[in-house]
Amino acid sequence: MKTEFFKIKTAFSFGFLAFTSSTLFAENIIATKVNSSFEGIETSNIIKDLKFTEISVYPQKTIVLNDKSVAEKNSQNISKIIKVSAIYNDSDIAFVIKWQDRTLSIQEGYKTDIYGDGFAVQFPKDYSDPKKLPYIGMGSENREVLVHLQKAVPNIYEPNGNGNVELQISRNNTNYFDEELKQFDQNVSNLARIDYQKSFVSAGFRSLTEIKDDSAKVDMNMVYNHNYGCWKGTLSRKLKDEYINLNSPSFPVAFAIWDGDKNNRGGTKLLSSWQTVTLDGKTGGEVLVSEINNIQTGNLENGKAQFKANCIACHIAGEMKSAMSFMAPDLTNIGGYASSAYIRESIIDPNAVIVPGYNRNAHKNFEWYQIVDGKRISTMPSFSWLDENITNDIVSYVQTLKTQIKEEKK
């Protein structure tokens, strides 16, 4: 298939620098103030000289997709570095995300085993208390997230409500030839949906709800560079709508990327931690930036020993494991996309965020939560009884649980 059939574009004008970092912690993203419109930003000169921040994204391992082939394709995944830049004007904000992907993958709607590359940008609806941010990826109860998702897809014809049922059939099943067939293809193209761009609100696993009106209007695009084997994704949206208010000195944001070549979809992705964005020219927001980027300091050796004594019976943590993979959430990469505040809360109050389980049909002995009076209650007991210093040490150790960063070569 030719690239021009896709909403995504190809380009040869933007480069992708080699990455050599061995470890990255959260770094504040500075959004530059501009006076320009963001229309057509994916190919605009406005982003030509932007400064990019390097951010690490990690394989989400909390729940393994119940698909053997996907598990095998992604079993050796390690983390990568993406590059992010942001700009804003009086009413809108825009992000530019670059990441390496040597395999261009387009999601084909008529096949169930072909998936597209993609990316997502996520915001918490309420970030007034940076110690109580939503669960990364899917939000949590009373802590909703807004997720904007873009996937690489070809033209897909969908019924448009005008009764054009004759255009829903394959071109091979028509009686058209030559000019008539060209006209048929043109009619389909005119009515096709050429963009997989969706917005969702979520307050926990299995609560993802698509926003189908214009109340969270956003423009997203993906441009592929064949020379460098990388994607450039762009997102522009209002600073403020009925879901979120980003017209603030600083706010949190998270990023995710999918590799269609590895059948990535849903939870099988690379995910960042909450990152902070500061609007250049505005004052304040230091508390939020400090809290989100906080790295707990503690005794790592004791933290590992305490983790082994208190957690390893149920949780897997990379090479440290004694439990089966379905006993509890896999913590192999949790330090890559969870803040110290979230890790601490999970130890002290496991009911704050409920992870559903590896399989909704799981044996009762391995359920990750129970229903009590209509409310989900985690089967993990609270460890609030631990000495505070011990908790600090465990948090410090858990923050180190993440795969190495893959070095990207030009």
C-alpha positions, -999 to 999 in steps of 0.1 A, spaced: 0 0 0 12 35 -8 18 59 20 -4 86 4 -35 65 12 -30 72 48 -39 101 70 -4 98 84 23 115 64 58 107 54 86 132 57 123 135 52 130 168 68 133 162 105 162 144 122 164 121 152 195 125 174 213 94 187 205 87 224 233 76 247 219 81 282 220 51 305 194 64 329 170 93 330 148 107 357 119 130 352 128 163 337 107 194 336 93 203 301 93 240 294 65 251 271 76 281 250 51 310 245 44 318 208 20 340 190 13 317 161 -17 294 154 -11 257 157 -30 247 126 -9 223 105 17 222 132 30 188 122 47 203 91 50 239 103 83 258 107 71 268 141 85 236 155 117 236 135 139 251 162 122 237 193 142 225 223 133 188 231 134 172 265 144 135 267 120 113 285 122 76 292 93 53 285 90 18 300 72 -14 290 40 -16 310 42 -49 329 16 -46 355 -8 -69 336 3 -93 309 -21 -94 279 -39 -128 278 -24 -135 243 6 -159 240 19 -145 208 19 -109 221 36 -120 253 63 -137 234 69 -108 210 72 -84 240 89 -105 265 123 -89 259 111 -53 256 133 -27 272 128 10 277 133 37 251 138 74 250 113 97 234 119 135 228 91 159 238 87 196 232 58 220 240 46 254 230 15 274 239 -3 306 230 -31 326 247 -57 298 241 -40 266 231 -11 243 239 7 218 216 31 189 221 56 174 196 68 139 204 95 120 185 104 83 189 124 57 171 105 28 154 122 10 126 91 -9 116 63 13 101 30 -4 111 -4 6 98 -35 -7 115 -58 -25 89 -94 -24 99 -103 -56 80 -77 -77 98 -77 -87 135 -40 -94 138 -25 -63 123 -20 -33 146 -8 2 140 19 23 156 5 50 178 9 74 207 -11 89 235 -9 120 257 -26 119 291 -36 146 316 -50 143 352 -83 161 355 -73 173 390 -37 179 399 -42 202 429 -26 176 452 5 162 434 6 134 460 -27 121 448 -23 119 411 -43 92 391 -28 59 383 -6 61 353 -23 48 321 -59 44 332 -67 68 361 -82 56 394 -114 61 413 -122 97 420 -90 106 401 -99 107 365 -76 111 335 -81 125 301 -64 105 274 -59 116 237 -50 87 214 -37 86 178 -31 55 158 -17 50 123 -46 38 101 -55 37 64 -87 51 49 -116 33 66 -151 37 52 -178 38 78 -216 43 74 -221 80 75 -258 82 82 -266 92 46 -276 58 34 -246 52 12 -247 15 17 -234 8 -19 -200 22 -8 -196 -3 21 -187 -32 -2 -153 -41 -14 -143 -26 -48 -137 -62 -60 -174 -69 -55 -186 -41 -77 -195 -43 -113 -174 -13 -121 -144 -10 -144 -120 17 -156 -134 51 -150 -165 39 -131 -142 20 -107 -120 51 -103 -151 71 -94 -162 45 -69 -128 47 -52 -130 84 -52 -165 84 -36 -152 60 -9 -122 82 -3 -144 113 1 -165 96 27 -138 76 45 -126 81 80 -89 87 75 -80 93 111 -79 72 143 -80 100 168 -100 95 200 -103 110 234 -113 92 266 -120 98 302 -111 71 326 -113 66 364 -97 31 366 -93 -1 348 -122 -10 325 -138 24 329 -125 39 297 -152 61 282 -149 77 248 -158 114 244 -178 115 211 -187 152 210 -165 183 206 -162 189 244 -125 178 243 -115 190 209 -80 180 199 -59 177 167 -34 149 165 -11 138 136 16 113 130 44 118 105 69 90 96 105 96 86 117 67 65 153 79 65 156 79 103 130 52 110 111 73 135 78 89 142 69 125 149 35 129 167 18 162 173 -11 172 196 -28 206 199 -57 214 221 -73 242 242 -55 251 274 -89 248 291 -121 229 284 -148 213 306 -125 184 314 -91 200 323 -75 233 329 -39 235 318 -37 273 320 -16 270 351 21 277 358 28 239 359 8 207 353 14 169 349 14 150 316 23 114 306 31 98 273 27 63 258 37 48 225 26 16 208 46 -6 183 22 -23 159 49 -46 147 48 -63 181 10 -63 181 10 -36 208 -25 -25 219 -42 -16 251 -19 -21 280 9 -36 260 28 -3 254 57 18 265 47 43 292 63 73 309 58 85 344 40 117 352 61 145 337 58 182 346 52 210 321 59 246 330 44 274 310 73 298 303 65 333 316 42 321 343 52 321 380 44 294 406 40 257 403 73 248 421 56 226 447 40 204 419 73 202 400 92 193 431 68 166 443 63 149 409 100 148 402 109 137 438 131 107 441 128 90 475 161 86 492 166 56 514 187 26 521 185 6 489 201 -25 504 176 -26 533 148 -17 509 155 -47 487 157 -70 518 124 -56 531 108 -60 497 119 -96 496 106 -102 531 72 -84 527 63 -83 489 79 -111 469 55 -138 480 30 -122 456 47 -97 434 73 -103 406 100 -77 404 123 -84 374 146 -112 383 135 -113 419 105 -136 419 91 -164 439 54 -160 430 36 -170 398 31 -142 373 -7 -140 380 -5 -138 418 -4 -100 418 5 -70 396 40 -74 381 62 -47 395 92 -52 371 90 -17 356 69 1 382 97 24 391 97 37 355 62 50 354 51 54 391 59 83 413 73 78 448 40 91 462 20 65 443 43 37 454 41 48 490 3 50 488 1 15 473 20 1 503 0 20 529 -35 20 513 -38 -7 486 -75 1 482 -67 35 468 -61 20 433 -76 -13 423 -59 -33 395 -85 -58 381 -63 -89 378 -45 -109 351 -78 -125 338 -114 -117 346 -120 -154 347 -92 -160 372 -95 -187 399 -109 -173 431 -76 -181 449 -59 -156 427 -83 -127 425 -67 -94 430 -98 -78 446 -130 -88 462 -165 -72 461 -176 -61 495 -209 -42 497 -206 -33 460 -171 -19 464 -138 -34 452 -115 -42 480 -79 -52 473 -68 -86 484 -34 -70 493 -33 -61 530 -22 -27 542 14 -24 553 8 9 571 21 -9 602 56 -8 589 81 16 604 83 48 583 120 43 577 114 8 564 86 21 541 110 48 528 136 22 521 111 0 502 99 30 482 135 38 473 141 3 461 109 0 442 118 32 423 148 13 409 126 -14 394 128 -6 357 145 -20 326 176 -5 310 171 23 285 177 13 249 204 32 231 190 46 199 215 50 170 211 75 142 
